[in-house]
Amino acid sequence: MKIAAILLCGVLWLSAGEYYYMNGDRRVDLQEVPSAAVKHSLKGGALYFEKRDGEQVGVVNRIIVKFASMENFEDYLQRFNLKQLKKYSFGNMYLLEAPTPKDAIDAANALYEQPDVLFAQPDLIRHWRLR
């Protein structure tokens, strides 16, 4: 009975990959956890997820993006309902804002698929652990 329960939990975990982000060419699947279980100091809402390795990360409504070409920049802002918050001083790297954390995940994944985007990832909240 215990083995069946463990297998069922594993299947549910594998099929629950509704949320993910790309880290380089590696897909990082996320399992949503209750927001009340984790506190943060940032104003506004955050969604909290657990990665497969057990690390909890928070996602706010920001995205970090690096463009190979700025040709479609304004189009992407309009298409994904994004607002520019900051332009970094190196390369074509930007901090963008989406309406909600879920929109930030979706926009980061959609931007990652664009040929003129080198990097797109939600801005993650990670908890520091002292050794």
Secondary structure, DSSP 4 states (H G I P E B T S, - for coil): -HHHHHHHHHHHHHHTTTEEEEETTEEEEEEEE-GGGS--SSSS--EEEEETTS-EEEEEEEEEEEES--TTHHHHHHHTT-EEEEE-SSTTEEEEE-SSHHHHHHHHHHHHTSTTEEEEEEEEEE-----
